[in-house]
Amino acid sequence: MAKDNKFDKQINIKNRKASFQFEFIDTYTAGMVLKGTEIKSIRESKVSMTEAFCIFLGNELYVRQMHISPYSMAASYNHIAVRDRKLLLSKRELDKLQTKSAEKGLTIIPVRIFITDRGLAKMQIALGRGKKTHDKRQDLKEKDAKREIQRMALN
């Protein structure tokens, strides 16, 4: 008899716009402070990170503008869809990120949300620099070239 594990379905929510708009310099994995209905909505993959960004308030890192849809089965104790959510990193990582993000042109972007084997929600964040228009065009050309090579290989 197969063992039924409630975490078998892997949750991997990506911010697809981030890799197109930013050049990633460094990546970190951070824990998230969530409410009960928020984690249930994340397990249903009802998260939008397209407008999300990270900001320092005091010495703590928060993610802003991340939309987690209200949990459909909750009655009156549901969460607010868009609110600041605290990210958990070590003191050394927070200090490093704070000094780097103070530099001109660098920002902290949420890249993806995933659930660990233990059932904890984690967010992968990246320190990134915004791409210029010509960089984006170059990425599109490379993507088209790869697609064309794959088409030729299949034929």
Buried (B, 14 or more C-beta within 10 A) or exposed (E): EEEEEEEEEEBEBBBEEBBEBBEBEBEBBBBBEBBEBBBBBBBBEBBBBEEBBBBBEEEBBBBBBBBBBBBEEEEEEBBEBEBBBBBBBEEEBBEBBBEBBEEEEBBBBBBBBBBEEEEEBBBBBBBBBEBEEEBEEEBEEEEEEEEEEEEEEEE
